[in-house]
Amino acid sequence: MSKQLLIYNNIQPVSSEAHRDWSIHIDNHAFTRELNSVPLLATEIASVARELPVIFAKTQDDGGYVPLGVMGLKKGQNLFLDDKERLTLRYVPGFIRRYPFAFANDGKSENFTLCIDDQFEGWSKDGTEGKRLFTESGEQTEELKGVMEFLKDYQYRAELTNVFCKKLAELELLEPMEANIKLKDGQEGGGFNLTGFYVVNRDKLKALKDEEVLDLFKKDGLELIFSHLQSLQNLNGLVNKYAEQTKSQAA
């Protein structure tokens, strides 16, 4: 089954009629099993950068950019799930925390519709397990109201992230990068290359005009850029994690 929004299987609008008796319980993060990178909000970059490499990728729809936290070195690989399929990250990005909920719109208006992945395994369609979405009379529960507020905040921060990425593109700070991954003990043929991602060019950053640097500073852009650049050192830790898991699986 093809995925929607990276981890969703079948996105459907929520309604009190169709989902009156539904409740939700989330025991693990198995739905991220094949997620090797996770979209980030700009406000999350500093937190994620402590553990993961933060890079930028081009979006397919408009050719813009989006920040990503890298969780695996190969397609369909998440190196941060434990044996109970729970994420071992100290900070779990909002993109993951919002699942199986999401906002959607038709692109023609500013109105958003609350949707769910109705194929998520954590649904109890008779309301016998977990937290209900609606009361017996069809009113939103506090659980669902909390989800709505979280998604509204997420959408607001996503728009700020788009502004930040557009500024990086406007200043021509992003450049394509390729990483040559070398493994020990001859694993996987000795190594492989990572391509298709972008990083901030330090020389171009240094060459910015004073007023451009001041504008970035006042809008917290410099802090995000430095967090991103510092996070690239986490790539070595990711390689070591990959090598350890590969060796463990082979054993």
VMD Tcl script that draws the C-alpha trace (Angstrom):
set ca {
  {0.00 0.00 0.00}
  {1.41 3.39 -0.96}
  {1.86 5.95 1.79}
  {0.35 9.42 2.08}
  {2.33 12.14 3.86}
  {5.12 9.57 4.34}
  {3.43 7.48 7.06}
  {-0.34 7.69 6.45}
  {-2.14 4.85 4.65}
  {-5.68 6.15 4.14}
  {-6.53 9.72 5.12}
  {-10.22 10.34 5.78}
  {-12.16 13.30 7.26}
  {-13.32 12.92 10.85}
  {-17.04 13.16 11.56}
  {-19.17 12.53 14.64}
  {-21.42 10.31 12.56}
  {-18.76 8.00 11.13}
  {-16.45 8.00 14.16}
  {-18.89 8.45 17.06}
  {-17.68 5.35 18.91}
  {-14.01 5.43 17.93}
  {-11.25 5.67 20.52}
  {-7.47 5.70 20.20}
  {-4.54 4.15 22.03}
  {-0.89 4.52 20.97}
  {1.51 1.98 22.43}
  {4.47 2.35 20.08}
  {5.86 4.08 17.01}
  {5.73 1.13 14.62}
  {4.23 3.45 12.02}
  {7.67 5.09 11.68}
  {9.41 1.78 10.94}
  {10.19 2.77 7.34}
  {10.70 6.49 8.00}
  {14.38 7.25 7.46}
  {13.91 11.03 7.79}
  {11.24 13.14 9.44}
  {10.03 16.63 8.41}
  {10.76 19.24 11.06}
  {9.31 22.54 12.12}
  {11.87 25.34 12.26}
  {11.24 25.69 16.00}
  {12.27 22.03 16.45}
  {15.64 22.22 14.71}
  {17.64 23.10 17.83}
  {16.08 20.24 19.85}
  {16.45 17.64 17.12}
  {19.98 18.77 16.26}
  {21.21 17.42 19.61}
  {20.57 13.86 18.42}
  {20.11 13.74 14.64}
  {21.71 15.25 11.56}
  {19.41 18.04 10.34}
  {19.51 18.57 6.58}
  {17.28 20.18 3.95}
  {15.50 18.55 1.03}
  {13.62 19.92 -1.94}
  {9.85 19.53 -1.82}
  {8.17 17.81 -4.74}
  {5.21 20.15 -5.00}
  {6.73 23.64 -5.28}
  {10.48 23.15 -5.44}
  {10.95 24.76 -2.04}
  {12.88 23.29 0.87}
  {11.98 21.48 4.08}
  {14.22 20.66 7.10}
  {14.55 16.97 7.91}
  {15.88 15.00 10.83}
  {17.77 11.96 9.51}
  {16.94 8.69 11.31}
  {18.36 6.16 8.85}
  {20.99 5.83 6.14}
  {18.90 3.82 3.69}
  {15.40 4.02 2.29}
  {12.85 2.43 4.61}
  {15.25 2.36 7.56}
  {14.66 3.88 11.01}
  {17.58 3.25 13.34}
  {15.89 4.71 16.43}
  {13.27 2.08 17.29}
  {13.85 -0.24 20.23}
  {12.75 -3.89 20.43}
  {9.23 -2.73 21.38}
  {9.16 -0.40 18.37}
  {9.25 2.72 20.49}
  {11.36 5.67 19.45}
  {14.47 6.16 21.55}
  {14.77 9.86 20.68}
  {14.76 12.29 23.59}
  {12.72 14.70 21.48}
  {10.03 13.28 19.19}
  {9.20 15.67 16.32}
  {5.68 17.03 16.01}
  {5.21 15.34 12.62}
  {5.31 12.00 14.46}
  {3.41 13.14 17.53}
  {0.45 14.34 15.48}
  {-0.10 10.92 13.86}
  {-2.69 9.49 13.10}
  {-4.30 12.96 12.87}
  {-3.65 15.66 10.26}
  {-5.16 18.80 8.79}
  {-6.01 18.86 5.09}
  {-7.42 21.43 2.70}
  {-8.22 21.67 -0.99}
  {-5.63 24.37 -1.66}
  {-8.36 26.81 -2.64}
  {-9.29 28.13 0.80}
  {-7.75 28.72 4.22}
  {-10.13 26.27 5.88}
  {-8.70 23.00 7.12}
  {-10.46 19.70 7.72}
  {-9.49 17.38 10.56}
  {-8.54 14.00 9.14}
  {-7.25 10.66 10.40}
  {-5.47 7.64 9.02}
  {-8.30 5.18 9.46}
  {-5.90 2.26 8.85}
  {-3.90 3.02 12.02}
  {-3.73 -0.09 14.20}
  {-4.40 1.86 17.38}
  {-8.07 2.53 16.68}
  {-10.76 0.87 18.75}
  {-13.89 1.29 16.65}
  {-16.24 0.32 19.45}
  {-14.63 2.65 21.99}
  {-13.64 -0.14 24.36}
  {-9.95 0.78 24.54}
  {-8.16 4.11 24.68}
  {-9.51 7.65 24.59}
  {-12.70 8.45 22.72}
  {-12.96 11.10 20.02}
  {-16.61 11.95 20.66}
  {-19.05 11.72 23.50}
  {-22.17 9.58 23.15}
  {-24.08 12.70 22.12}
  {-21.57 13.49 19.35}
  {-19.64 16.30 21.03}
  {-15.86 16.50 20.81}
  {-14.09 15.03 23.83}
  {-11.29 16.88 25.60}
  {-8.90 14.47 23.86}
  {-10.06 15.55 20.41}
  {-10.12 19.23 21.39}
  {-6.51 18.89 22.47}
  {-5.63 17.32 19.12}
  {-7.28 20.22 17.31}
  {-5.27 22.78 19.28}
  {-2.05 20.88 18.66}
  {-2.71 20.74 14.90}
  {-3.57 24.45 14.77}
  {-0.26 25.27 16.45}
  {1.55 22.82 14.15}
  {0.05 24.48 11.07}
  {1.09 27.93 12.30}
  {4.65 26.76 12.94}
  {4.74 25.01 9.54}
  {4.01 28.36 7.88}
  {6.88 29.95 9.83}
  {9.11 27.10 8.71}
  {8.18 27.77 5.10}
  {9.15 31.43 5.56}
  {12.51 30.43 7.05}
  {13.29 28.02 4.20}
  {12.30 30.60 1.60}
  {14.74 33.04 3.21}
  {17.56 30.47 2.97}
  {16.75 29.99 -0.71}
  {16.49 33.73 -1.32}
  {19.93 34.25 0.19}
  {21.25 31.29 -1.86}
  {22.71 29.69 1.25}
  {21.75 26.09 0.48}
  {23.93 23.83 -1.62}
  {23.65 20.14 -2.56}
  {25.87 17.82 -0.58}
  {26.99 14.22 -0.88}
  {28.21 12.09 2.02}
  {30.48 9.11 1.47}
  {29.68 6.56 4.18}
  {32.50 4.14 4.99}
  {31.80 1.14 7.18}
  {34.15 -1.01 9.19}
  {34.65 -4.76 8.90}
  {33.67 -4.73 5.25}
  {29.97 -4.41 6.03}
  {27.68 -3.73 3.08}
  {30.59 -3.75 0.65}
  {32.51 -1.17 2.64}
  {30.19 1.80 2.27}
  {27.78 3.82 0.18}
  {26.92 7.41 -0.76}
  {24.13 9.65 0.53}
  {22.87 12.15 -2.02}
  {19.93 14.43 -2.70}
  {20.14 16.67 0.37}
  {21.18 20.25 1.00}
  {23.15 22.06 3.68}
  {24.02 25.68 4.40}
  {27.25 26.78 2.74}
  {29.49 28.34 5.39}
  {31.36 30.56 2.94}
  {28.12 31.98 1.55}
  {26.91 32.58 5.10}
  {30.08 34.54 5.88}
  {29.67 36.55 2.69}
  {26.22 37.89 3.59}
  {25.77 41.63 3.92}
  {25.62 43.03 7.44}
  {21.94 43.92 7.12}
  {21.12 40.39 5.94}
  {22.94 38.86 8.92}
  {21.17 41.26 11.30}
  {17.80 40.31 9.81}
  {18.54 36.61 10.27}
  {19.70 37.23 13.84}
  {16.58 39.18 14.84}
  {14.35 36.45 13.43}
  {16.31 33.64 15.16}
  {17.48 32.38 11.78}
  {21.17 32.38 12.74}
  {20.48 30.15 15.74}
  {18.68 27.65 13.49}
  {21.48 27.71 10.91}
  {24.19 27.12 13.51}
  {22.16 24.28 15.07}
  {21.81 22.72 11.62}
  {25.54 23.00 10.89}
  {26.50 21.60 14.29}
  {24.07 18.69 13.86}
  {25.96 17.38 10.83}
  {28.49 15.93 13.27}
  {25.75 13.49 14.33}
  {26.20 11.72 10.99}
  {29.14 9.80 12.46}
  {26.94 8.58 15.30}
  {24.32 7.51 12.78}
  {26.92 5.50 10.87}
  {28.05 3.79 14.07}
  {24.44 3.00 14.98}
  {23.88 1.52 11.53}
  {27.02 -0.62 11.80}
  {26.05 -1.89 15.27}
  {22.51 -2.84 14.21}
  {23.74 -4.48 11.02}
  {26.27 -6.53 12.96}
  {23.65 -7.48 15.57}
  {21.17 -8.60 12.91}
  {23.83 -10.65 11.18}
  {24.72 -12.36 14.45}
}
mol new
graphics top color blue
foreach p $ca { graphics top sphere $p radius 0.5 }
foreach p [lrange $ca 0 end-1] q [lrange $ca 1 end] { graphics top cylinder $p $q radius 0.2 }
display resetview
